[in-house]
Amino acid sequence: MNKNKFGILSMLLAVVVAFTSCGNKGEETLGNSKIIINEVLMVNETNFQDDYGMHSAWIELFNKSFGNVNIAGYKLECEIDGQAVKYTIPKGDVLTLIPSRQHTLFWADAQPNRGTFHVNFMLDSCSTTKDVTIRLYDSGDKLLDETTIPAGTLTLADQSYALKEDGVKESWEIKGAGTEKFVTPSTNNFTLDRNIKMENFTEKDPAGVGMAISAMVVVFSCLIILYIVFKCIGKISAWNAKRVAAKTKGLNEEETKEAMAKGSTPGEVFAAIAMAMHEMQEDVHDVEDTILTIHQVERRYSPWNSKIYSLRDLPKK
């Protein structure tokens, strides 16, 4: 009885541990959060406008997962010189549901009464001599992501501090400082607008002859490979079927090989044997062994048979 109790307690303990480990794997922590800080613009003079037509600083969040995430109850925090201000994202707004691989903007204008996406702190007045840290917390105040913009990084207006690629936290860059790196609010940080491989191929093969030859080679090679594969599969299947049939009859290894060897007899041999058996059973021959009797078969009359007599005879050349 004690052994049974001990076994039951062990099983319950294992189940609890398993559920606990599964729960820990599903939790979002710093570094593996689904929602991350993707881009920050601090001084906005001529950049993107908010829903009130104002040029305000903004913070872009990105959902790097492949499922929808509702950020209602999440918190955004801005820390400057050790002073932190935290903003709680209100619940009840359907726009807080961020679709997969999509972005959303929060305006840092210290006007939370303007809507869900207007936070209670400002970034416009931040000096270039101060480090600015932006943090993102979940509804349980667990830190999900943080980004620090070092002092003197954004020296000009309308510049942003952004990830080189969406969701990739390895490296940051300054956007808006040149003609190649544009500020990208609510869109992908890196957009590939040209196909270098296709351009090189078009330059080297403008008529498309190489493409046609390559395509035909690939197609015919695949067909040949398929033919070989199916032929091998057919032979292996036939060999396996004969082997199984021989073993089913209770034959040993040598008898099985002999039976499988017999199975390779040409079809003409079977046709000749079947014809001989038919002639013997139907009694086609007479008593003589060396005389072949041919019976004439009378054709039944058909009105179509007489049509030949009504046709015009062609003159003989």
Secondary structure, DSSP 8 states (H G I E B T S, - for coil): -HHHHHHHHHHHHHHHHHHHHHHHHHS--TTS-SEEEEEEE---SSS---TTS---EEEEEEE-SSS-EE-TT-EEEEEETTEEEEEE--SS-GGGEE-TT-EEEEEEBS-GGG-TTB-S-BSTT--TTS-EEEEEE-TT--EEEEEEE-TTS--STT-EEEESSTT--S-EEEESSSSSS---TTS-SS-----HHHHHHHHH-TT-HHHHHHHHHHHHHHHHHHHHHHHHHHHHHHHHHHHHHHHHTT--HHHHHHHHHHTT--HHHHHHHHHHHHHHHHT-S-S-SS------------GGGGGGGGS------
